[in-house]
Amino acid sequence: MRAPRLILSVTAAVAVACAPADQGTRPSNQVDGVDCKKENLATLTPGKITFGTDQPVYEPWFVDDDPTNGKGFESAVAYALAEELGYTREDVVWTRVPFNAAIQPGRKTYDADINEFSITEERKQAVDFSAPYYDVDQVAITLESSEAASVKTLAELKSVKIGAQVGTTSFDAAQRLQPEQDVAVYNTNDDAKAALRAGQIDALVVDLPTAFYITSAELEDGVVIGQIPAGDGKPEQFGIVLDKGSALTACVSTAVENLRANGTLAKVEQEWLASASTAPELK
């Protein structure tokens, strides 16, 4: 993903839900009586905070596969989180960690990993999650030339060949649609897009902002089919991943909640992400 960023509006509901707190009230940054500032945080490198993310990473989450530039929703959230914890931009270090490796048990090469990780009970067995920083929907996309372009219902979507990236909740959503079939699985979304172009699959399942970016900036004849309802009716949420039992988890969660309360998350979302209102929910 190398095209210029997209700046699209968010729904009024999101704006209201993330409205700034009263100007005279600053959220507390204390956890168990300890101030969540860098001098009190046991990070991998004292005085620094190391964020992990995959390689490559894509718009609108990151721009130009460069998490250090502060561009893209998750890069901007990471730098805002670091500032909330008392780190300067120069204090932020990035390391690349494959998506699946980041949520496996074992010693971590990062303090916190931000890479569209949906919070699930299964993943919580191996890693910690921060408070959620984004509510997300899963969406099916296709090409105008594909038979899937005429799909209007979940029943119709179940009858076409679907693919998704391995280890993601997009893949889980695809499997919910086609439990009796083999969903095509790909190591990256780039591989999945190539399969879509080649006609090896009819539809690709990705998260909503990624769907808007792919169909508007990467596929000349790409179209959004519609949103796929959550399996349990609960919203899917992204959280920052930390080592299981990390001493940083509570402070990172507190910082995320502060960014929500002071309007920062809403502001960053308005700048980088697209509105779910333009993608119909399939029934």
N, C-alpha and C positions, 0 to 999 in steps of 0.2 A: 504494500500500500504506500504509494509515493505521491498521490495527488494532493493538492492543497486541502487543508482541513475544511470540514463542513460545520457551519454554525447554524443550527436549527433550533426552533423553539421547543420548550417542554410544556407539558400540560399545566393548566392552572392548578390542578389538584396537587401536583408535585411542588409547585411554587408555594402553595399555602402550607403544605405539610412541612416544608423546610424553611418557613419564614424566620427571619432573624429574631433572636430573643430581645427583650427590652434592652435598650442601650445602656441603662444604668446597672444591669445585672450581668456579670461575667460568670460563665460556668466555672465550677471548681475544677482545678487540675490536681487535686489531692486524692491519693488512694491509700487507705489505711494510715492517714496522717502524714504520708510522705509526699512531697512535692514532685510531680512527674516532670522533672527537668533533667537535662542531659548529665549534669554532675551527679545525679542520683541513680542513673540507669546503667545497668550492667550489660553493655553491648559488646559485640565481638572485638571492636577496637575502641578503647576509651576515648570519649570525646567525639566519636563518629557514629553514624547509624548506617547500617548496610541494608539496602533493599535488594531483593532478588526479583528477577522477572525472566521470562523465556526469551529465546532468540530463534527466529525473529519474533517481534511483536508488531501489532498492526493498528492502524487507525480504525476508529477514533480514540482508541485507548492510549496509544503512543504515536508519535509522528517520526517518520524517516528511520524507524527501527532504532531510535536513539532515546533511551529513557532519561538521559542526563539533561536534555534540553528543556524540560519542564512543559513540553507541549503534548497535548492529548490528555484525556480525562484522568487516567490513572497516574501518569507522570505528575500532573498538577496536584492530584490528591496526595501523592507521596511527599512532595515538597511542602505542601500546606501542613501535613501531619508532622513532618520534621520541624517546621517552624513552631508549631504548637508545643512541641516538646523541648524547644529551646535550641535547636540546631540551626546553623546557618546553611546556606546553599553549599558552601565549601565543605561542610561537615558531612554531606551526603555522599555515600559510596554505593555504586551499583555492581551487582554480579549477575551473571546469566546462569539460570537453572532451568532445565527442561521441566515442562508443566507437570508431568507425572512424578518426576523425581522430587519436586518441591513438596509434595504431600505424602511422601513415603516416610515411615519411621526412620530414625537415625539422626546422627549429628548434622546440623545445618551449616551451610556456608553463608547464611544471611541472618539478619535480625528479624526482618519482616519481608514477606514476599507478596507482591501485588500483581495479579495476572488473571483477573476475571475468575477467581476461585469462588464457586458457589458453596455456600455453607450447607453441609449435609451431615447427618448423624454418622454415616460411615466414615467420612473423612475426619470427623472429630475424634475418632478412635486413635488416629495417628498424629494429629497436629492440633494446635490451638487456632482459633479464629478470633479476630477482633469483632467488635460490634459492626453490624453491616453498614457499608457506605453507599450501596446502590441496590435498588430493586430492579430486577431484570425479567424480561419475557423471552421465551424461545420462539423463533420464527422460521418458517420454511420459505426458501427462495428458489427461483428457477429461471429459465430463459424463455423469452417470448415465443421462441420456436418449439418449445417442448410441449408435450401433451399435458404436462402438469400446470401449464399457464392457465388452463381453464378450470382448475380445481377451485371449488367454492366451499367444500365441507370437509370435515375430518374423515368421513367415510371415503370420499374421493381421494384424499391424500394418502390413505392407507393402501390404495391400489397401485401406486406408482413406486418406482425404485428410489429409495431415500439413502442419503449418506450423511456422515458427520465425522468430526474429529474425535479420535480415540481419547478416552478418559475424561470427557467433558459431560456436563449436564445436557448439552445439545444432543450428544449421543444417547443419553438416557431418555430424552424426550422422543427421539426417533424410535427407540426400542419400544416405548410405550405405545407408539402408533402401530408398530408392526411386530408384535411379540412372536408371531408365528413365522416370520421371515428373517432372512439374514440382512441386517442393515449394513450397508457398505461402510467400512471404517478406514480412516486416513490418519496419517501421523500429524498432518498440519492442515489448516484451512486452505493453504495454497494448493496442496495435493487434491483436496476435495473440490476446489474450484476448477482445477484442470480436468478432473473426472466429469464435472458438470458440463464443461465446454465440449468434451469429447463424446458426450452422450452416454457415458457409462452409468450415470445416475440421472434421474429426472428432477430431483429436488435435493437441496442441501439445507440442513438445519443448523442455524447459528443463533447467537443472541441478537436482540433487536437492533442495538446501535451498529453492530457489525453488519447486519443485514442491510441497513440503509446505506452504509458506506460501500459495500460490495456492489449493490445494485445501481448505485448512482455514480460511482467513480471507477469501478474495476471491470464490470461487465456491461458492454454497450447495450445489450438487449436483456439485462437482468431485471427481474420483477419480483416483488414481494408477494407471496401467496397469502400469508396471514399468520397470526399468532396461534401458538399451540398452548392450550390451557395447561396449567400446572397439574401434576399428577394427583396431588392431595388437596388441591384447592388453595394452598398457602402460597404466598409470593416467594419466588426464588430470590435470594439475596447474595450479593458478593461480600466477602469479608477478606481482610488481610490475614495471611497465614503466618503463624509463628511456631517455633518448636513446641512440642507437647510439654506443658507445664512451665513454659517460659515465664521468667520473672517480669518480662516486659508486657505480657498480654493485657493486664489490667490497665496499665498506663496508656498503651496504644488504643485500647477500647475507649478510655476516657477522652483521649485526644480526638478520636473519631466523633464521639458524641458532642464534644465541644464545637467541632467544625460544622456539625449539623445545626446545633443550637444558634451559632452566630451567623449562619447563612452562607458560610463558605462552600459547603457541598452543593447547595442550590446554585450558587453563582458559577461554580466550575461546570456543573451539569448543563446549565444554560449555554455556556460557551462551547462545549464540546460534543454533547450528545443530542440525539434526535428524539422527537416526540412519538410515543406509542399510539397516539390518536390517529395516525395515518396508516396503521397496519390493522386490518380487521381481525377480530378474534374468530377463529374457525369453530363451528359448532358441529 
